[in-house]
Amino acid sequence: MRVNPLTMKHSLPLLTALLLAPAAGLQATDITLTETAQLPVSHSIGWVNANVKTKGQQTWNGVLDEAKWGTPSPQQVLERNWDWNITDQQWADAVKQKGEGNRIDVKFDLWIPEGVEVVKGIIVLSGHGSGTSVFVNKTQRQMLEAVARELHLATFKFVGDPMQRGFWPKTLLYDRLTDFAKKSGHPELEHAPLFLYGHSNGTGFSAVFPSTEGARVWAWVSMRPGITFQVYQPGAAQVPGLVIFGEDDQFLTRPSKEENLSVVPAMRKNHHALWNFAVEPKTGHGPGDKTWPFVFSFLRHSFAARVPADADPRKGPVKLHSLAEESGLLGQNWDVSKGGYQELPLAPYATFAADRSTASWLINAAYAADWQAFQRDGEIRSSPANNPR
């Protein structure tokens, strides 16, 4: 049984929806909390990119050299790497100098399944694009709720220009989770491990955040990145990552499929990144009902591998398991020249016959089977292997 929350609007910029306490004798209910805060645009990653530069950093005018079709100019190469090494103080100094800009509403939503006494982790979604539509689509929301109930996870979504495409400083998320921890009666939210999801330019959150916050993040997903070079984050190399492209996505062709699909292999080769990518054949910029089971397979298996079974975030920060590159499997990357559905070979790291340095890194055999099926059939089918705990 669920109880609808009572929304109480205040004259202050912060609007908070308070959960009604269940009446005596009723079953426990899901916890749903919502609040809206007005935040300055200077928090947005776009503002940071435009206004906060590290010493010696060169800029790029943003024009893709499509005439060379996949051959970036020297300026592009420099600006493709969003490993900015910007400190909170540098950001604060830029805000002081240039002003914080307009204040814009950012809406935050927390959901905790009924019966969850201790939240073991939080699925954090940028509400940009499918980060919001997954809550609207009935089938997709049921899948999301199912995995959250199964693993005792909360979901936390934010939408609004100061945050949804990425934000600064990164403590902005922690401050909100601490606030919601108090309001929900779940103090463990302050320290629970995170799984990040960003669609399109929401990749500016899901890929960039773990570049410095990997101790808190067990895994992350970039769904159809709108700006692929946001993915190139050396600091996040040891945090398991999944990038999913749509074969017919217009953004995948700019400047070329070959160049955009090279970002994960480049991270694998240069930084031994524990990452994999998949191309969903015959699909565009948005994920569909067949995409989400693959996302949730990655979520389940990365959760089992990274979060200790006896972890209790009520006692403080959770120390996540580190993963050795040699412990995973490798999969041959999708071939642009062939396109469509492909049967991609995979093998344990030690026996993989092709180039190990650029192949997709797959966390275990069960997930590898789902990855292979997704590339071969465009979907995965539920099986006991999909539930590693």
Secondary structure per residue as TSV (DSSP state, phi and psi in degrees):
chain	resnum	aa	ss	phi	psi
A	1	M	-	360.0	138.9
A	2	R	-	-116.8	151.0
A	3	V	-	-115.3	127.2
A	4	N	-	-69.1	136.7
A	5	P	-	-72.3	150.4
A	6	L	E	-93.2	120.6
A	7	T	E	-89.0	123.3
A	8	M	E	-115.0	112.9
A	9	K	-	-90.5	135.5
A	10	H	-	-113.1	163.7
A	11	S	S	-75.6	-17.7
A	12	L	S	-73.0	161.2
A	13	P	S	-60.2	-27.3
A	14	L	-	-85.3	121.7
A	15	L	E	-111.9	124.8
A	16	T	E	-121.3	132.8
A	17	A	E	-97.6	120.8
A	18	L	E	-98.1	136.1
A	19	L	-	-74.8	133.5
A	20	L	-	-73.2	136.4
A	21	A	-	-71.0	137.0
A	22	P	-	-66.0	143.0
A	23	A	-	-67.4	156.5
A	24	A	T	-58.9	136.7
A	25	G	T	90.1	-14.7
A	26	L	-	-80.5	156.2
A	27	Q	-	-69.6	160.6
A	28	A	-	-60.9	151.5
A	29	T	-	-119.8	162.1
A	30	D	-	-61.3	150.1
A	31	I	E	-101.0	124.2
A	32	T	E	-129.2	116.4
A	33	L	E	-124.9	138.0
A	34	T	E	-134.3	140.6
A	35	E	E	-148.6	154.7
A	36	T	E	-125.0	130.6
A	37	A	E	-125.4	144.2
A	38	Q	E	-90.6	116.3
A	39	L	E	-118.2	146.9
A	40	P	E	-71.4	148.8
A	41	V	G	-64.4	-17.4
A	42	S	G	-64.5	-12.3
A	43	H	G	-76.2	-21.3
A	44	S	B	-70.6	148.0
A	45	I	H	-67.6	-27.5
A	46	G	H	-65.3	-41.0
A	47	W	H	-63.8	-42.0
A	48	V	H	-61.7	-44.7
A	49	N	H	-61.1	-35.5
A	50	A	H	-84.0	-26.2
A	51	N	H	-120.6	-16.2
A	52	V	-	-117.3	111.3
A	53	K	-	-121.2	139.1
A	54	T	-	-81.1	159.4
A	55	K	T	-58.2	128.7
A	56	G	T	83.4	-2.7
A	57	Q	-	-72.3	131.1
A	58	Q	-	-95.8	161.5
A	59	T	-	-115.0	164.8
A	60	W	-	-129.0	140.6
A	61	N	-	-76.6	-0.5
A	62	G	-	85.9	-1.3
A	63	V	-	-89.6	120.3
A	64	L	-	-75.8	135.7
A	65	D	-	-87.5	74.1
A	66	E	T	-73.1	-15.2
A	67	A	T	-63.5	-33.9
A	68	K	S	-86.3	-7.7
A	69	W	S	48.4	73.6
A	70	G	S	100.8	-3.1
A	71	T	-	-103.3	101.9
A	72	P	-	-72.8	149.4
A	73	S	-	-71.1	163.1
A	74	P	H	-56.4	-36.0
A	75	Q	H	-65.3	-38.4
A	76	Q	H	-64.3	-41.3
A	77	V	H	-59.0	-43.3
A	78	L	H	-62.6	-43.3
A	79	E	H	-85.4	-10.2
A	80	R	H	-69.0	-30.3
A	81	N	-	-87.7	111.3
A	82	W	-	-91.9	29.8
A	83	D	-	-84.9	77.2
A	84	W	-	-78.1	-26.3
A	85	N	-	56.5	41.0
A	86	I	-	-88.4	131.6
A	87	T	-	-90.4	160.1
A	88	D	H	-60.3	-33.7
A	89	Q	H	-67.6	-40.0
A	90	Q	H	-61.3	-40.6
A	91	W	H	-63.3	-47.5
A	92	A	H	-61.2	-38.5
A	93	D	H	-65.1	-39.9
A	94	A	H	-65.8	-39.3
A	95	V	H	-64.1	-41.8
A	96	K	H	-62.7	-37.6
A	97	Q	H	-77.5	-42.3
A	98	K	H	-102.9	-12.4
A	99	G	-	90.0	153.4
A	100	E	-	-80.9	-15.2
A	101	G	-	82.2	-174.8
A	102	N	-	-64.6	151.9
A	103	R	E	-97.4	134.6
A	104	I	E	-130.9	144.5
A	105	D	E	-64.4	135.0
A	106	V	E	-124.1	125.1
A	107	K	E	-102.8	132.6
A	108	F	E	-117.3	136.0
A	109	D	E	-131.8	125.6
A	110	L	E	-113.3	137.0
A	111	W	E	-135.2	129.8
A	112	I	E	-125.6	125.4
A	113	P	-	-63.5	149.5
A	114	E	T	-62.4	146.8
A	115	G	T	84.8	-5.6
A	116	V	-	-85.9	106.3
A	117	E	S	-78.4	-38.5
A	118	V	S	-129.0	120.2
A	119	V	-	-73.9	120.7
A	120	K	-	-85.7	-19.8
A	121	G	E	-172.3	169.6
A	122	I	E	-129.3	127.7
A	123	I	E	-86.1	110.5
A	124	V	E	-104.4	121.9
A	125	L	E	-120.2	128.5
A	126	S	E	-67.7	131.6
A	127	G	-	-77.6	6.5
A	128	H	S	-66.9	121.8
A	129	G	T	67.1	-124.4
A	130	S	H	-70.8	-11.1
A	131	G	H	-64.2	-22.0
A	132	T	H	-98.3	-41.6
A	133	S	H	-65.3	-23.9
A	134	V	H	-63.4	-25.6
A	135	F	H	-84.0	-16.9
A	136	V	H	-92.4	-41.2
A	137	N	S	-70.3	120.7
A	138	K	H	-60.2	-46.4
A	139	T	H	-63.3	-45.8
A	140	Q	H	-67.4	-39.3
A	141	R	H	-64.8	-38.7
A	142	Q	H	-61.5	-39.5
A	143	M	H	-64.8	-43.6
A	144	L	H	-62.0	-46.3
A	145	E	H	-64.4	-36.4
A	146	A	H	-62.5	-45.9
A	147	V	H	-69.8	-33.1
A	148	A	H	-66.8	-42.6
A	149	R	H	-66.0	-41.2
A	150	E	H	-60.4	-43.2
A	151	L	H	-102.6	3.9
A	152	H	T	60.3	55.7
A	153	L	E	-112.1	153.6
A	154	A	E	-100.4	161.1
A	155	T	E	-115.4	143.3
A	156	F	E	-138.5	119.8
A	157	K	E	-122.7	143.4
A	158	F	E	-133.8	143.2
A	159	V	E	-144.1	136.6
A	160	G	S	145.4	140.2
A	161	D	T	-55.7	-33.9
A	162	P	T	-64.3	-15.5
A	163	M	T	-130.9	-31.8
A	164	Q	T	-66.3	-22.9
A	165	R	T	-101.1	13.1
A	166	G	-	113.7	155.5
A	167	F	B	-153.7	165.5
A	168	W	S	-141.5	144.5
A	169	P	S	-74.5	165.3
A	170	K	T	-72.4	-15.6
A	171	T	H	-65.8	-13.7
A	172	L	H	-56.7	-40.3
A	173	L	H	-69.3	-44.3
A	174	Y	H	-61.8	-39.5
A	175	D	H	-61.3	-41.3
A	176	R	H	-67.4	-41.8
A	177	L	H	-65.1	-37.7
A	178	T	H	-63.5	-40.6
A	179	D	H	-64.2	-45.4
A	180	F	H	-69.5	-28.1
A	181	A	H	-60.9	-41.5
A	182	K	H	-69.6	-44.0
A	183	K	H	-71.8	-28.8
A	184	S	H	-88.8	-13.4
A	185	G	T	76.8	18.0
A	186	H	-	-120.8	82.0
A	187	P	G	-61.7	-19.7
A	188	E	G	-66.9	-16.6
A	189	L	G	-59.1	-26.4
A	190	E	G	-63.6	-27.6
A	191	H	T	-123.8	-2.0
A	192	A	-	-63.4	141.4
A	193	P	-	-63.1	158.5
A	194	L	E	-120.2	144.4
A	195	F	E	-119.1	125.9
A	196	L	E	-107.1	141.2
A	197	Y	E	-134.1	129.9
A	198	G	E	-140.9	134.3
A	199	H	E	-108.3	138.1
A	200	S	G	56.4	-124.5
A	201	N	G	-73.0	-3.9
A	202	G	G	-64.2	-12.4
A	203	T	H	-59.8	-25.9
A	204	G	H	-61.1	-19.9
A	205	F	H	-91.5	-58.6
A	206	S	H	-67.0	-31.6
A	207	A	T	-91.8	-35.2
A	208	V	T	-78.6	-39.3
A	209	F	T	-55.6	-47.0
A	210	P	H	-72.4	-3.5
A	211	S	H	-64.1	-25.7
A	212	T	H	-121.7	-13.3
A	213	E	H	-113.0	28.2
A	214	G	T	-61.3	-23.8
A	215	A	T	-66.2	-21.8
A	216	R	T	-102.3	-19.0
A	217	V	E	-102.5	123.1
A	218	W	E	-85.8	-25.0
A	219	A	E	-172.1	167.2
A	220	W	E	-149.3	157.3
A	221	V	E	-131.0	133.8
A	222	S	E	-110.5	116.8
A	223	M	E	-100.9	111.5
A	224	R	S	51.6	64.9
A	225	P	-	-56.4	133.0
A	226	G	S	-78.5	-32.0
A	227	I	S	-126.4	99.3
A	228	T	G	-63.9	-30.8
A	229	F	G	-70.1	-8.6
A	230	Q	G	-63.0	-25.9
A	231	V	G	-71.7	-26.3
A	232	Y	-	-74.2	90.9
A	233	Q	-	-129.0	90.1
A	234	P	G	-54.9	-33.2
A	235	G	G	-66.8	-18.7
A	236	A	G	-100.0	9.8
A	237	A	T	-58.4	-34.5
A	238	Q	T	-93.1	6.3
A	239	V	S	-98.3	117.8
A	240	P	-	-51.9	130.9
A	241	G	E	-132.4	148.5
A	242	L	E	-130.7	126.6
A	243	V	E	-116.7	124.9
A	244	I	E	-116.0	123.4
A	245	F	E	-105.7	154.6
A	246	G	E	-101.9	127.7
A	247	E	T	-56.8	-37.4
A	248	D	T	-101.3	15.2
A	249	D	-	-69.2	126.9
A	250	Q	G	-60.5	-30.5
A	251	F	G	-71.1	-24.2
A	252	L	G	-69.9	-23.7
A	253	T	G	-90.3	-1.2
A	254	R	S	-111.1	112.5
A	255	P	S	-81.3	-19.3
A	256	S	-	-164.2	153.2
A	257	K	H	-60.8	-41.7
A	258	E	H	-57.9	-44.1
A	259	E	H	-68.8	-43.2
A	260	N	H	-67.4	-37.2
A	261	L	T	-77.2	-4.2
A	262	S	T	-86.4	-7.1
A	263	V	H	-67.9	-43.2
A	264	V	H	-69.2	-46.9
A	265	P	H	-56.7	-36.1
A	266	A	H	-65.6	-41.6
A	267	M	H	-66.9	-35.9
A	268	R	H	-63.3	-47.2
A	269	K	H	-71.1	-43.0
A	270	N	H	-83.1	-27.7
A	271	H	H	-135.4	10.6
A	272	H	-	52.6	41.5
A	273	A	-	-63.3	138.9
A	274	L	-	-87.4	60.3
A	275	W	E	-123.9	156.8
A	276	N	E	-140.6	158.6
A	277	F	E	-133.9	158.3
A	278	A	E	-139.0	149.3
A	279	V	E	-114.2	121.2
A	280	E	E	-88.3	109.5
A	281	P	T	-63.5	148.1
A	282	K	T	59.8	30.7
A	283	T	-	-129.8	158.5
A	284	G	-	-100.3	-137.6
A	285	H	S	-80.9	-17.4
A	286	G	S	-108.9	144.8
A	287	P	-	-75.3	157.8
A	288	G	-	-122.4	-169.9
A	289	D	T	-62.1	-26.5
A	290	K	T	-83.6	-14.3
A	291	T	T	-77.9	-40.9
A	292	W	H	-64.2	-38.1
A	293	P	H	-58.2	-32.6
A	294	F	H	-68.9	-42.6
A	295	V	H	-59.0	-44.6
A	296	F	H	-73.5	-25.0
A	297	S	H	-63.6	-45.5
A	298	F	H	-62.0	-41.7
A	299	L	H	-59.9	-49.7
A	300	R	H	-60.6	-49.5
A	301	H	H	-71.8	-34.9
A	302	S	H	-70.1	-36.1
A	303	F	H	-61.4	-46.7
A	304	A	H	-63.6	-35.4
A	305	A	H	-79.9	-30.6
A	306	R	H	-103.8	-32.9
A	307	V	S	-98.1	119.6
A	308	P	-	-57.5	139.1
A	309	A	T	-60.7	-29.6
A	310	D	T	-99.6	15.9
A	311	A	-	-62.9	137.5
A	312	D	-	-133.4	94.8
A	313	P	G	-66.7	-6.7
A	314	R	G	-67.1	-23.9
A	315	K	G	-90.7	-3.8
A	316	G	S	132.1	-172.4
A	317	P	-	-56.7	140.8
A	318	V	-	-90.7	128.4
A	319	K	-	-83.7	111.3
A	320	L	-	-77.3	149.6
A	321	H	-	-68.4	136.4
A	322	S	-	-83.9	148.5
A	323	L	-	-117.2	137.0
A	324	A	-	-88.2	137.0
A	325	E	G	-55.9	-37.7
A	326	E	G	-70.0	-13.1
A	327	S	G	-81.5	-14.9
A	328	G	S	-93.5	-174.9
A	329	L	E	-107.5	164.9
A	330	L	E	-122.7	146.0
A	331	G	E	-127.3	140.8
A	332	Q	-	-67.4	133.9
A	333	N	-	-72.4	151.4
A	334	W	-	-57.7	136.7
A	335	D	-	-94.3	114.8
A	336	V	T	-61.0	-38.5
A	337	S	T	-66.6	-27.9
A	338	K	T	-87.2	-43.8
A	339	G	-	65.5	178.2
A	340	G	S	66.6	-157.6
A	341	Y	S	-78.2	133.7
A	342	Q	-	-135.7	139.2
A	343	E	-	-88.0	103.8
A	344	L	-	-101.1	123.5
A	345	P	-	-63.0	147.0
A	346	L	E	-142.8	158.7
A	347	A	E	-163.8	159.9
A	348	P	E	-55.6	153.4
A	349	Y	G	-51.3	-44.4
A	350	A	G	-68.0	-24.5
A	351	T	G	-114.6	7.4
A	352	F	-	-67.6	127.2
A	353	A	-	-83.2	-29.0
A	354	A	S	-86.8	-163.3
A	355	D	-	-70.1	110.3
A	356	R	T	-68.3	-29.9
A	357	S	T	-68.9	-22.6
A	358	T	T	-118.2	-8.8
A	359	A	S	-68.3	154.8
A	360	S	E	-65.2	134.9
A	361	W	E	-94.8	125.6
A	362	L	E	-118.4	132.3
A	363	I	S	-69.6	-31.1
A	364	N	S	-162.8	177.1
A	365	A	H	-65.8	-38.3
A	366	A	H	-66.8	-44.6
A	367	Y	H	-66.7	-38.5
A	368	A	H	-58.3	-39.0
A	369	A	H	-65.0	-38.8
A	370	D	H	-67.6	-42.0
A	371	W	H	-59.0	-45.0
A	372	Q	H	-64.6	-43.5
A	373	A	H	-64.2	-39.1
A	374	F	H	-63.5	-39.1
A	375	Q	H	-74.5	-30.4
A	376	R	H	-80.7	-42.2
A	377	D	H	-115.1	-11.1
A	378	G	S	77.3	12.0
A	379	E	S	-164.8	163.5
A	380	I	-	-122.6	156.6
A	381	R	-	-112.4	142.3
A	382	S	-	-63.2	139.0
A	383	S	-	-153.8	162.3
A	384	P	G	-55.3	-28.4
A	385	A	G	-65.1	-21.8
A	386	N	G	-73.3	-10.9
A	387	N	-	-117.2	90.6
A	388	P	-	-74.7	-8.7
A	389	R	-	-119.8	360.0
